[in-house]
Each structure stands twice: as C-alpha cells, then as structure tokens.
Amino acid sequence: MSYVFESPVHWARSAKVLVGLVVAILLVSIGCAGAASGAQATSAHAVTYQSAAAFSQPPDVGHIIEPISVQPLVLAPNGYVQQEFFASGTATAFRATSTPSDGKWSITPTTTAHYATRILVRRPSDPAKFNGTVLVEWMNVSDGESAPDWDYLNPMLMRDGYAYVAVSAQALGVDGGKAILGAAAAGTQGLVQEEPARYGSLHHPGDQYALDIFAQIAKALKAPHTTVLGGLKLKRIVAVGESQSAYYLTTFADALQPRTNIFDGIFIHSRGGSGAPLSASVTSKKGPDNLRIRTDLKIPVFMFETQTDLVQLGYTPAQQPNTDRIRTWEVAGTSHADTYDLGNYSPTIIGCTQQINDGPQHEVVQAAFSAYERWLVDGTAPASPPPFKLASTNPPVLALDQNGNVIGGVRTPAVNVPVSTLSGAAPPGTTSLCQLFGQTTPFSPAKLASLYKSQAGYLAAYTTSLDKAIAEGYILSADRAELLAQAMQVQFPA
C-alpha cells in the first residue's frame, strides 16, 4: 500500500501531538526510554545476535500509523511508494564489561527474548532510479514515534533515489508506556493500543534488546532473497538517527558494529556527550560523558552537531579529531531544534515566547549526507571543517564574533553574511523544551544598513558567500534558488 499525501486523520494527529514530536528530539532522561514490556526473557546460552529478522505482511485491516511529522508525506509525485512490514525474531540483550571513553567497549550477551515490531519501507517505484543506498532510521520515541531524519534529509533523499527504512526499534513506539517528557504525562499509546486490529500481534521485550533488534532488521534487509525492498539491489546500508536515536547509534557504533559489521556506514545526527544505556533500567549508567566513536571501525562514521549539542547537551568533552574513518561537522548558526521542526506552527504552540532559531540545519544536513554518500561510494572524504572556537572549556562556552555568532565550524551565509544572531541557546528562564530551539535575534534596520549599505549590497555579499558554501560542499546547488529567494525577503530601510 502506498500513500501520496498524509490523510486528514494523520494531519489531525500531527497537530494534536506536535509537542510529542519536538519532545521526541530531546535527549533528556534517555535511560527511561522504553522499560521492559514484561515479555519473557531467557538466559542467552548461545550468542544469537548474528541472527536476521523474519519479515511478514501485516494484516490488511486498520491503517498504517505514520511517524509524527509536520511535513507533508509526498511520495507518489516523487516516484516513491511506501509499504509496511512486520519484523520478528529472538533478540539478545547485553551488559558492558568495560566502557572506556575511547569507545572501545567490551560487552557480553545476557538474556534473549522474542520480539515482533514493524518497519516502513519507502523506495523508488522505478528500480532504475535507485542509487544503491538504503538508509535505516532508528525512529525517535516520546509521545509517539517520529522520523526526524526522513524530514531533514528530504527532498534530497527522493531526488537522489535512496531507499529508506524506518524501524520501530524501541518499546515505547510499539507497546506504549510512560512518556519520556511528552505532552501526555500519564503515558502514550504505542502502535498496539492505537490500532489494535492491525498491530495487536506486535510486542517489544524492552529497550535492552533494541540494539540487537535494529541489527537483525538490517541483516534481513541485506539478505539476497529479501522481498521487502521491492526487488531493489542493495549495495550499501547506512544507519541514521537524530537526537535520542543518535545516542543509541553512538552505543551501537562502539558496542555492536565491531561484532556484527552489519552497516556500511553510520550517520549520527545531534548527539550529546554520552551513549545510550545497554540496559533499559532507569538507573543504568549511560557511559562516560566524554564518549568518543572508536577509531578501529572499518566503516565511515559521520557526526552532525549543532551549537546546542556542544554546550547544552554536553558534546564538547566528547569532541574528537577527524580521521580517515570519522568526520564531524559542527554547524554554525544551528540549534538542536528549530523552525523547520514546527513547519507552519507558531512557537507558542509549545510554549516558546522567543523567536526560535531559523538557521540552516535542514540545508546543511542534506549536503552533509550527500558528501557522506560520496565517501561511501568512491572514498572521497567529506570536507573537514574546523570545530567551533571555545572561549572556555570548563564550563564550555562558545567564542562569538562581533555579531554574536559562533566562530568556526561549518560556515554558511547565515553566519558569514548575517542578518541576525543565531544562537543554540534560548534566553534564561525559558522552559527546558524551548531551550532546545535556540534563538534568532534579528538585526535592527540601522545595523543592516551599516553592514551592507543597501539590499543590493547585502544580496551581492550573500550570493558570493552562498556560492562559496556550495563549492565547499556545505550547501547543495539544488537549494541555491530557494535560499536566494529567502535572502531577497530581507527588508532594508528606504
């Protein structure tokens, strides 16, 4: 079954749980995400985490529960179809025997449990348009499920012919339960409760099994006999995840990837300084707060970091040099969440009174993944920009230029030819949720005039900076016209 646009029911659901969407990109209390569902667990007498999931068709009843999004799902006009499948098997939990900050973790299997979850496959309807790469997104959970990297990476994904698989990897998305922060303080429905006729056979044994569930689904996607990709010939498979999911991918990279070698690449979007716990216990230790990606992986790992991630979410102690297998882009002018996450909704719907960050995260993350794809295909490494300059390391404080924008990192016209101060930090006194949306402080007409003299002067400087960013690989040429159109909207005094 394929869907062209979101149904009115889904749009109503999106509006109703918008707070759940933006909370789903939070990192707070990650150890609380998805307590064990009560499924029977057994001792792991043998290592089973090299298994592959079994795929099956869901019952032809009810309707697909789409990931929460404020962006319209436009598949058919872009030559894409969507299908849903169930994935099941026996997953293994692990405990860490050592968790050094260099990421070279040692783990041992503990118990096993049966699981049955779901995946969503979005792929080109014409196999000739497939570029060979399948993205597997660890969906984000809070007051429901969201797929933020599908939203951030489009329209690039569909334009360039990627296949995409969204995985309900965590217990909260399948069985529901107590929300992490969420709009529904008393709890949130999972797939099983929200559409029992369709999803009643699903069950998740708890997030201590999520890493292996994710690996088993990836292994099944790579199997030559699989039919869930509609006959597409997979060449590369890449794990992607944003915010809370980025924490899990950090742990996956350090703990499971060296033992499974299941992914050809891992794209980590907006992580903090630690990783997700191997145990689902609320009191479980997440790992060191300066946790790095291990340097002995055989695959390329890309990390995309905003200003908020560095300071408010504690990534600064985990910074590490770029290598021939690791790239990090710290992107100037961005915050952990921004106007793109809200679409046409006002920030007041989530209680934010400040003008939230409207920096170029969406545009740069598309360019980042395009560069990452070239790295996977022909070995051409992405650009290696300098990190942000710090005014202080303890506590971490970003160094700012005369316009209040950060120094260093990936540079775009938003900070090199600014019309505002773009911060990853919100004003003091805002809620913890709104703090993740940063702040935009527009320049006064007098300051704009002093910087650029006139709109023509501004547009000339902006165009030069934009073309430089495109040449450096930080912006895609496909976004040039839209960004120039936005720049033309900047008002100057007569």
Secondary structure by P-SEA (a helix, b strand, c coil): cccccccaaaaaaaaaaaaaaaaaacccccccccccccccccccccccccbbbbbbbcccccccccccccccccccccbbbbbbbbbbcbbbbbbbcccccccbbbbbbcbbbbbbbbbbbbbbccccccccbbbbbccccccccccaaaaaacaaaaaabbbbbbbcccccccccccccccccccccccccccccccccccccccccaaaaaaaaaaaaaacccccccccccccbbbbbbcaaaaaaaaaaaaccccccccccbbbbcccccbbbbcccccccccccccccccccccbbbbbbbcccccccccccccbbbbcccbbbbbccccccccccccccccccccccccccccccaaaaaaaaaaaaaaaacccccccccccccccccccbbbbbcccccccccccccccccccbbbbcccccccccccccbbbbbbbcaaaaaaacccaaaaaaaaaaaaaaaaaaccccccaaaaaaaaaaaccccc
